Amino acid sequence: MSVVTPSGGKAPGSSESRRIVLLRHAKADWSDESDHDRPLADRGRHDAPVAGRRLAETGIVFDLALCSTATRTRETWKLAVHELPTRPRTVYEDRLYEASLGEIIALLNETPDEVSDLLVIGHNPGMHALADALAGESEGDLLPRMNRSGFPTSAFAVVQFSGSWKGLEHGVGRLSDYWTPHE
């Protein structure tokens, strides 16, 4: 919750509540294509809309979606977004493909502060590493459950934090939801 001054402006040092949802792409096919160009497997084409429906059930209305340019992430997003009540502005981001944890955090630090709820469609190990790094705490057993499962394809994690995107760093968030399609 923001602190508001009598004039209606935000008080210095106040912080906005934000959510970041990290969605791993659906199951990809092992083909003769380059890794970047691998399409979804049949199971992935089934699981992606299921993940989209579960995202819709969270009630989060995304301000922005950042999606890796890899074929499997773009296909996952195309199938999942149709299940959402509102389609967010989408940016296809080359830097998400094969990104390290530090590279992903640096990318997220560039997010405009008008964005409260951000969806990232990416790859492992980055999505799992980021969820684990950001979650200084979690509701119930979500963090140990996420770490046991290894963040399978089509899984997503919701991390809440307060403050600016520029201040996003290790341990600032709370893991408030974690879902996998085959539990």
Buried (B, 14 or more C-beta within 10 A) or exposed (E): EEEEEEEEEEEEEBBBEBBBBBBBBBBBBEEEEEBBEBBBBEBBBBBBBBBBEBBBEBEBEBBBBBBBEBBBBBBBBBBBBEBBEEEBEBEBBEBBBBBEBEEBBEBBEEBEEEBBBBBBBBBBBBBBBBBBBBBBEBBEEBBEBBBEBEBBBBBBBBBBBBBEBEEBBEEBBBBBBBBBBEE
